[in-house]
């Protein structure tokens, strides 16, 4: 029985991505290059769809394409251990926690600025705009005491 082959468009439809994504993943080595028909058309397999779905789900969880590829390699390497997968996921958790802390600092700063910018008046006295004029990246509050 012949193996099912899919066109680029069919793979894209089944994986819920666009054709450019399929080709990009192929160029990046995230999916193997498929064989071609005698007419030169790519002949993908259902495994290509599965790999693309895996990559997209990994991206939804915050993994980069490189990290998704690392997870894919762990998935297909017989001697890989689930502890390896867990370590990759744990690293991602730590990265997400750091981003959450950064976002919380941003939120706190913006909240302080909004509270300090009460009422109406000239924008030349706006604490939000004044805060933007100060040095960036020092990690301190932008509110002037």
C-alpha positions as CSV (number, residue, x, y, z in Angstrom):
1,X,0.0,0.0,0.0
2,X,1.4,3.4,-1.0
3,X,2.2,5.9,1.7
4,X,-0.2,8.9,1.7
5,X,1.5,12.0,0.2
6,X,0.4,15.6,0.7
7,X,1.0,18.8,-1.2
8,X,2.4,21.8,0.5
9,X,-1.1,23.4,0.6
10,X,-2.6,20.2,2.2
11,X,0.1,20.1,4.8
12,X,-0.5,23.8,5.6
13,X,-4.3,23.3,5.8
14,X,-4.0,20.3,8.1
15,X,-1.4,21.9,10.3
16,X,-3.4,25.2,10.4
17,X,-0.4,27.3,9.1
18,X,0.2,29.0,5.9
19,X,2.3,27.6,3.0
20,X,5.1,30.1,3.8
21,X,5.4,28.6,7.3
22,X,5.8,25.1,5.9
23,X,8.5,26.2,3.5
24,X,10.3,28.3,6.2
25,X,10.3,25.3,8.6
26,X,11.8,23.2,5.8
27,X,14.5,25.8,5.1
28,X,15.3,26.0,8.8
29,X,15.6,22.2,9.1
30,X,12.7,21.9,11.5
31,X,10.9,19.5,9.2
32,X,12.8,17.1,6.8
33,X,12.9,18.0,3.2
34,X,10.2,15.8,1.5
35,X,10.9,13.8,-1.6
36,X,9.6,15.2,-4.9
37,X,7.4,13.8,-7.6
38,X,8.6,13.3,-11.1
39,X,7.0,16.7,-11.8
40,X,9.1,18.4,-9.0
41,X,6.3,18.8,-6.5
42,X,7.0,18.2,-2.8
43,X,5.4,15.1,-1.4
44,X,4.9,15.5,2.3
45,X,3.8,12.8,4.7
46,X,1.4,12.9,7.6
47,X,4.5,13.0,9.9
48,X,5.3,16.5,8.5
49,X,1.9,17.7,9.7
50,X,2.5,16.1,13.1
51,X,5.9,17.9,13.4
52,X,4.5,21.2,12.4
53,X,1.6,20.9,14.9
54,X,4.2,20.0,17.6
55,X,6.3,23.1,16.7
56,X,3.2,25.4,16.8
57,X,2.1,24.0,20.1
58,X,5.6,24.5,21.6
59,X,5.5,28.1,20.4
60,X,2.2,28.6,22.1
61,X,3.9,27.5,25.3
62,X,6.6,30.1,24.8
63,X,9.3,27.9,23.3
64,X,11.4,29.4,20.5
65,X,11.9,27.5,17.2
66,X,15.3,26.4,18.4
67,X,13.8,25.1,21.6
68,X,11.0,23.4,19.8
69,X,13.5,21.7,17.5
70,X,15.5,20.6,20.6
71,X,12.3,19.1,22.0
72,X,11.6,17.4,18.6
73,X,15.0,15.9,18.7
74,X,14.4,14.5,22.2
75,X,11.1,13.1,21.0
76,X,12.8,11.1,18.2
77,X,16.0,10.1,20.0
78,X,15.6,6.6,21.5
79,X,18.2,7.1,24.2
80,X,16.7,10.5,25.3
81,X,15.3,10.6,28.8
82,X,12.2,12.4,30.0
83,X,14.5,14.2,32.5
84,X,16.0,15.9,29.5
85,X,12.6,17.1,28.4
86,X,11.8,18.2,31.9
87,X,15.0,20.2,32.1
88,X,14.1,22.1,28.9
89,X,10.6,22.8,30.3
90,X,12.0,23.9,33.7
91,X,14.3,26.4,31.9
92,X,11.3,27.8,30.1
93,X,9.4,28.1,33.4
94,X,12.3,30.1,34.9
95,X,12.4,32.3,31.8
96,X,8.6,32.9,32.0
97,X,8.9,33.7,35.7
98,X,11.6,36.4,34.9
99,X,9.3,37.9,32.3
100,X,6.4,38.0,34.7
101,X,8.6,39.8,37.3
102,X,9.6,42.3,34.6
103,X,6.0,42.8,33.5
104,X,5.0,43.3,37.1
105,X,7.7,46.0,37.5
106,X,6.4,47.7,34.4
107,X,2.8,47.5,35.6
108,X,3.8,48.9,39.1
109,X,5.7,51.8,37.4
110,X,2.9,52.7,35.1
111,X,0.4,52.5,37.9
112,X,2.5,55.0,39.9
113,X,2.7,57.3,37.0
114,X,-1.0,57.2,36.3
115,X,-1.7,58.0,40.0
116,X,0.7,60.9,39.8
117,X,-0.9,62.3,36.7
118,X,-4.1,63.5,38.2
119,X,-6.5,66.1,36.8
120,X,-6.0,68.4,33.9
121,X,-3.3,70.8,32.9
122,X,-0.4,71.5,30.7
123,X,1.4,68.4,29.4
124,X,4.7,70.3,30.3
125,X,4.0,69.3,33.9
126,X,2.9,65.7,33.1
127,X,4.7,63.2,35.4
128,X,4.3,60.5,32.8
129,X,6.1,62.5,30.1
130,X,8.8,63.7,32.6
131,X,9.5,60.1,33.5
132,X,10.2,59.3,29.9
133,X,12.9,61.9,29.8
134,X,15.0,60.3,32.6
135,X,17.6,57.6,32.2
136,X,16.4,54.2,31.1
137,X,17.1,50.8,32.5
138,X,18.3,51.6,36.0
139,X,15.6,49.6,37.6
140,X,14.5,52.4,40.0
141,X,11.1,54.1,40.2
142,X,10.5,56.8,37.6
143,X,8.4,58.8,40.1
144,X,10.3,61.8,41.4
145,X,9.9,62.2,45.2
